[in-house]
Amino acid sequence: MKTTLKNIRRSPYQALAAIVVTSLTLFVIAIFAVVSFASESILNDFETKPQIIAYLKDDHTREQANQLINILSGEPVIKSVQYISKDQALEIYKQSVNNDPLLLGTVTDLGLVTADILPASIEISVESPKDFDLAASLLNKSSIISVTPQGQKEIDFPRDVVEELTKWTRAIRTAGILLITVLSLTSVLTIMIIISLKVSSRRPEIGTLKLIGAQNKFILRPYLLEGLIYGGVSAFISWIMTYIAVLYSTPFLAPRLSGIIALPIPFLSMAILFVALVFFSAILVSISSFWAVARFLKR
């Protein structure tokens, strides 16, 4: 430890460069992890909610609805089918408007919003967006599905929304992986160069140690410890930066992600992120330090 701290004090700017580059890499990794978790949670929320809503004619019977439900339930790509009656539709509407008297018609001359004016419906969840067409084709064959004045079945499904979310999630994941790879290689090379310079400056001392029988692991240990110090400090700095970024963005994101992601992010989740950053940085700097010293000892 004394040798390690002495090496750091002798070249503070090199140590600062290693910490800055590694901190930037770990900060990008942390932000990528948070964004990936958020995008996956949003996508899962959309996929678990009813994805297709088919509105039924007012003159349909419950037996006809049950027959359609049985046909839909027999398809393996359909996860769930639920019948929503007129009364249930009214309750859903009340919840969606928070029982606002104006929207419920109690303070207007437009009449009260009652169950009679709302249609019954069937809500369907499918395994993936590519299964929308199959479910829609089955619904189009049914005679109890309501028809618009243009002659089209009243079937709503956010296929475009889910597909766009899927594309964005994949794009974020791909871009993040590429960026992390480039920054990780940059960090490895930076630490390797810094450690190599320090080892080269101590060439006579290391040569003397080798002559008196010092083993390679004895020579490697201070530089490996130096790299771990860089990694630990960088992990802490990047974690603090990530935590501050998350806290500052919470007031903006909380109203928009309510019910999908718990904001502010629990401290336990951030603690797990910190442990992951420390673990990753330890691997990164250990590889860099080992390669730098091993190349010198091999020569």
C-alpha positions in Angstrom: 0.0 0.0 0.0 2.9 2.4 0.8 4.4 1.7 -2.6 1.1 2.2 -4.3 0.3 5.5 -2.6 3.9 6.7 -3.4 3.4 5.9 -7.0 0.2 7.9 -7.1 1.8 10.9 -5.3 4.7 10.9 -7.8 2.4 11.3 -10.8 -0.9 12.9 -9.7 -1.9 14.1 -13.2 -1.6 10.6 -14.6 -3.8 9.3 -11.7 -6.3 12.1 -12.4 -6.4 11.2 -16.1 -7.1 7.5 -15.2 -9.8 8.4 -12.8 -11.5 10.9 -15.1 -11.6 8.5 -18.1 -12.8 5.5 -15.9 -15.4 7.7 -14.2 -16.8 8.8 -17.6 -17.0 5.2 -18.7 -18.7 4.0 -15.5 -21.1 7.0 -15.6 -22.2 6.1 -19.1 -22.6 2.5 -18.0 -24.7 3.6 -15.1 -26.9 5.9 -17.2 -27.3 3.2 -19.8 -28.4 0.7 -17.1 -31.0 3.1 -15.7 -32.4 4.0 -19.1 -32.4 0.3 -20.2 -34.3 -0.6 -17.0 -36.8 2.3 -17.6 -37.4 1.4 -21.3 -37.9 -2.3 -20.5 -40.3 -1.4 -17.7 -42.3 0.9 -20.0 -42.4 -1.8 -22.8 -43.4 -4.5 -20.3 -46.2 -2.2 -19.0 -47.6 -1.8 -22.5 -47.3 -5.5 -23.2 -49.0 -6.6 -20.0 -52.0 -4.3 -20.5 -54.9 -5.1 -22.8 -53.5 -4.5 -26.2 -56.6 -5.0 -28.3 -60.1 -3.6 -27.5 -63.0 -4.8 -29.6 -66.3 -2.9 -29.0 -69.5 -5.0 -29.1 -72.9 -4.2 -30.6 -75.6 -3.2 -28.1 -77.8 -6.1 -29.1 -75.2 -8.8 -28.5 -75.9 -11.5 -25.9 -73.5 -12.8 -23.2 -73.6 -16.3 -24.8 -72.4 -14.8 -28.1 -69.6 -13.0 -26.2 -68.6 -16.2 -24.4 -68.4 -18.1 -27.7 -66.0 -15.4 -29.1 -64.0 -15.5 -25.9 -63.6 -19.3 -26.2 -62.5 -19.0 -29.9 -59.9 -16.4 -28.9 -58.7 -18.3 -25.8 -58.0 -21.3 -28.0 -55.2 -19.5 -29.8 -51.8 -20.0 -28.1 -50.5 -16.5 -29.0 -53.3 -14.9 -27.0 -52.4 -14.5 -23.3 -55.7 -13.3 -21.9 -59.3 -12.4 -22.9 -61.6 -10.3 -20.7 -65.2 -9.3 -21.2 -66.0 -5.7 -20.1 -69.7 -5.0 -19.5 -71.4 -1.6 -19.9 -71.3 -1.2 -16.1 -67.7 -2.1 -15.9 -67.0 0.4 -18.8 -68.7 3.1 -16.8 -66.5 2.4 -13.7 -63.4 2.4 -15.9 -64.4 5.8 -17.3 -65.0 7.2 -13.9 -61.6 6.2 -12.7 -60.0 7.6 -15.9 -61.5 11.0 -15.3 -61.1 10.9 -11.5 -64.9 11.3 -11.0 -64.7 14.8 -12.5 -68.3 16.2 -12.3 -67.8 18.1 -15.5 -66.6 15.1 -17.5 -69.3 12.9 -15.9 -72.0 15.4 -17.1 -73.4 16.2 -13.7 -72.7 19.9 -14.0 -73.6 20.3 -17.7 -76.7 20.2 -19.9 -75.4 17.3 -22.0 -76.9 14.7 -19.7 -75.3 12.2 -17.4 -72.7 9.7 -18.6 -74.4 6.4 -17.9 -73.7 2.8 -18.7 -76.3 2.7 -21.4 -74.3 5.0 -23.7 -71.0 3.1 -23.3 -70.3 0.0 -25.3 -69.4 -3.4 -23.9 -66.0 -4.6 -25.1 -63.6 -7.5 -25.1 -60.0 -6.8 -24.1 -57.2 -9.0 -25.4 -53.5 -9.3 -24.6 -51.2 -11.1 -27.0 -47.7 -12.5 -26.6 -46.0 -10.0 -28.9 -46.9 -7.2 -31.4 -46.5 -9.5 -34.3 -49.6 -11.4 -33.1 -51.9 -8.4 -33.5 -52.9 -9.4 -37.0 -54.1 -12.9 -36.0 -56.2 -11.6 -33.2 -57.7 -8.8 -35.4 -58.6 -11.3 -38.1 -60.5 -13.4 -35.6 -62.4 -10.4 -34.3 -63.2 -9.2 -37.8 -65.0 -12.6 -38.5 -67.3 -12.1 -35.5 -70.8 -10.7 -36.1 -71.1 -9.1 -32.7 -68.3 -6.6 -33.1 -69.6 -3.1 -33.6 -69.2 -1.4 -37.0 -68.3 2.2 -37.8 -70.3 4.3 -40.3 -67.5 3.6 -42.8 -68.2 -0.1 -42.5 -65.0 -1.0 -40.5 -65.0 -3.1 -37.3 -64.4 -1.1 -34.1 -61.2 -2.6 -33.0 -58.5 -0.6 -31.3 -55.0 -1.8 -30.9 -51.7 0.2 -30.4 -49.6 -1.9 -32.6 -47.6 1.1 -33.9 -46.9 2.3 -30.4 -45.7 -1.0 -29.1 -43.6 -1.6 -32.3 -42.0 1.8 -31.9 -41.2 1.2 -28.2 -39.7 -2.1 -29.2 -37.5 -0.4 -31.8 -36.5 2.3 -29.5 -35.6 -0.2 -26.7 -33.4 -2.2 -29.1 -31.8 1.0 -30.5 -31.0 2.2 -27.0 -29.6 -1.2 -26.1 -27.4 -1.4 -29.2 -26.1 2.2 -29.0 -25.4 1.8 -25.3 -23.5 -1.5 -25.8 -21.4 0.1 -28.6 -20.7 3.2 -26.5 -19.8 1.2 -23.5 -17.4 -1.0 -25.5 -15.6 2.0 -27.0 -15.3 3.8 -23.6 -14.2 0.6 -21.9 -11.4 0.0 -24.4 -10.4 3.6 -24.0 -10.2 3.2 -20.2 -8.2 0.0 -20.5 -5.7 1.6 -22.9 -5.4 4.7 -20.7 -4.7 2.8 -17.6 -2.4 0.5 -19.4 -0.4 3.4 -20.7 -0.3 5.1 -17.3 0.8 1.9 -15.5 3.3 1.1 -18.2 4.9 4.6 -17.8 5.2 4.1 -14.1 6.7 0.6 -14.5 9.2 1.9 -17.0 10.3 4.7 -14.7 11.1 2.1 -12.1 13.0 -0.2 -14.4 16.2 -0.2 -12.4 14.4 -0.8 -9.1 12.4 -3.7 -10.6 15.6 -5.1 -12.2 17.2 -5.1 -8.7 14.2 -6.8 -7.2 14.3 -9.5 -9.9 18.0 -10.1 -9.2 17.5 -10.7 -5.5 14.7 -13.2 -6.3 11.5 -11.2 -6.2 8.6 -13.0 -7.8 6.4 -11.5 -10.5 3.3 -11.3 -8.2 5.4 -9.3 -5.7 6.2 -6.8 -8.4 2.6 -6.8 -9.8 0.8 -6.3 -6.5 1.4 -2.5 -6.0 0.3 -1.7 -9.6 -2.7 -4.0 -9.4 -3.7 -2.2 -6.1 -3.1 1.1 -7.8 -5.5 0.2 -10.5 -8.1 -1.0 -8.0 -7.8 2.4 -6.2 -8.5 4.1 -9.5 -11.5 1.9 -10.1 -12.9 2.3 -6.6 -12.7 6.1 -6.7 -14.1 6.2 -10.3 -17.0 3.9 -9.3 -17.9 6.2 -6.4 -17.7 9.4 -8.5 -19.7 7.9 -11.3 -22.3 6.6 -8.9 -22.7 10.0 -7.2 -23.1 11.7 -10.6 -25.7 9.1 -11.6 -27.6 9.5 -8.4 -27.6 13.3 -8.8 -28.8 13.0 -12.4 -31.6 10.6 -11.3 -32.7 12.9 -8.4 -32.8 16.0 -10.6 -34.8 14.3 -13.3 -37.3 12.7 -10.9 -39.7 15.8 -10.7 -39.9 15.8 -14.6 -40.3 12.0 -15.0 -42.5 11.1 -12.0 -45.8 12.4 -13.4 -45.1 10.8 -16.8 -44.0 7.4 -15.5 -46.5 7.1 -12.6 -47.6 3.6 -12.1 -44.9 2.2 -14.4 -41.7 3.0 -12.5 -41.4 3.8 -8.8 -39.8 7.3 -8.5 -37.6 8.3 -6.9 -35.6 5.2 -7.4 -35.3 3.3 -4.1 -31.9 3.6 -2.4 -31.5 -0.2 -2.4 -31.6 -0.2 -6.2 -29.0 2.5 -6.3 -26.9 0.6 -3.8 -27.0 -2.5 -6.1 -26.0 -0.3 -9.0 -23.0 0.9 -7.0 -21.9 -2.6 -6.2 -22.2 -3.5 -9.9 -20.1 -0.5 -10.9 -17.4 -1.4 -8.3 -17.4 -5.0 -9.6 -17.1 -3.9 -13.2 -14.4 -1.3 -12.5 -12.4 -3.9 -10.6 -12.4 -6.2 -13.6 -11.6 -3.3 -16.0 -8.6 -2.0 -14.0 -7.3 -5.4 -13.0 -7.1 -6.4 -16.7 -5.4 -3.1 -17.6 -2.9 -3.3 -14.7 -2.1 -6.9 -15.3 -1.5 -6.5 -19.0 0.7 -3.5 -18.5 3.0 -5.1 -15.9 3.0 -8.5 -17.6 4.2 -7.0 -20.9 7.0 -5.3 -19.1 8.1 -8.4 -17.1 7.9 -10.5 -20.3 10.4 -8.1 -22.0 
